Amino acid sequence: MNKILTFFLVSFACISTLSANAFLDNLIINSNSVEVKKNSSQIVFLNNVQIETEFLSIKADIALYDNIKKIMSLRGNPSLIQSTSGEQNFNGNAEEIVFYSNSKIHLLGNASMDYDNIKISSSSIIFNPQNGMVSSDE
């Protein structure tokens, strides 16, 4: 019972922190299994990870939320991200997708992205879906 309560408390903290990023409001995470690592303040979502928000749809093999660094990292072969908003039109894939609390999204490793009919490929793509800025540097 304590493990279930801890999972819900940690998951709520994860969702509250990530929701500071407007593109991650109303965050729903589905996976085959979940591990809460209390010692390292991390939550690991394993196998068939699907994340849905009002603006984004993401698919990955593994998602790791780090409550200390306030980031979510998704890994897959590849991980996929797609806009579900009519205002911002983009989709992309990479070996790793990292969300930061400052609204930046990094696509890392064999990254590619389609944004407003422009195709981008790089080892690293940095994207801010709120203002539309795309770069390969920070």
TAJOPE-V711654 format. One record per residue. N is the residue number from 1. PHI is phi in whole degrees, 0 to 359 (none if undefined). Layout:
# TAJOPE-V711654
n=N phi=PHI
n=N phi=PHI
This chain:
# TAJOPE-V711654
n=1 phi=none
n=2 phi=296
n=3 phi=295
n=4 phi=294
n=5 phi=298
n=6 phi=299
n=7 phi=303
n=8 phi=294
n=9 phi=293
n=10 phi=292
n=11 phi=297
n=12 phi=297
n=13 phi=298
n=14 phi=300
n=15 phi=294
n=16 phi=297
n=17 phi=292
n=18 phi=293
n=19 phi=289
n=20 phi=297
n=21 phi=273
n=22 phi=304
n=23 phi=287
n=24 phi=247
n=25 phi=296
n=26 phi=54
n=27 phi=290
n=28 phi=236
n=29 phi=243
n=30 phi=240
n=31 phi=202
n=32 phi=289
n=33 phi=208
n=34 phi=225
n=35 phi=239
n=36 phi=255
n=37 phi=254
n=38 phi=298
n=39 phi=297
n=40 phi=251
n=41 phi=54
n=42 phi=232
n=43 phi=238
n=44 phi=244
n=45 phi=255
n=46 phi=242
n=47 phi=65
n=48 phi=53
n=49 phi=285
n=50 phi=228
n=51 phi=241
n=52 phi=234
n=53 phi=225
n=54 phi=295
n=55 phi=245
n=56 phi=228
n=57 phi=230
n=58 phi=227
n=59 phi=232
n=60 phi=204
n=61 phi=274
n=62 phi=220
n=63 phi=233
n=64 phi=235
n=65 phi=256
n=66 phi=253
n=67 phi=288
n=68 phi=283
n=69 phi=278
n=70 phi=60
n=71 phi=228
n=72 phi=240
n=73 phi=243
n=74 phi=241
n=75 phi=234
n=76 phi=192
n=77 phi=235
n=78 phi=266
n=79 phi=274
n=80 phi=241
n=81 phi=226
n=82 phi=214
n=83 phi=286
n=84 phi=245
n=85 phi=260
n=86 phi=287
n=87 phi=282
n=88 phi=247
n=89 phi=246
n=90 phi=207
n=91 phi=207
n=92 phi=200
n=93 phi=208
n=94 phi=193
n=95 phi=294
n=96 phi=219
n=97 phi=239
n=98 phi=238
n=99 phi=256
n=100 phi=249
n=101 phi=292
n=102 phi=270
n=103 phi=78
n=104 phi=277
n=105 phi=238
n=106 phi=252
n=107 phi=255
n=108 phi=237
n=109 phi=80
n=110 phi=48
n=111 phi=277
n=112 phi=215
n=113 phi=209
n=114 phi=249
n=115 phi=225
n=116 phi=49
n=117 phi=65
n=118 phi=249
n=119 phi=263
n=120 phi=234
n=121 phi=226
n=122 phi=191
n=123 phi=284
n=124 phi=211
n=125 phi=237
n=126 phi=252
n=127 phi=222
n=128 phi=243
n=129 phi=293
n=130 phi=284
n=131 phi=246
n=132 phi=80
n=133 phi=286
n=134 phi=232
n=135 phi=206
n=136 phi=246
n=137 phi=234
n=138 phi=277
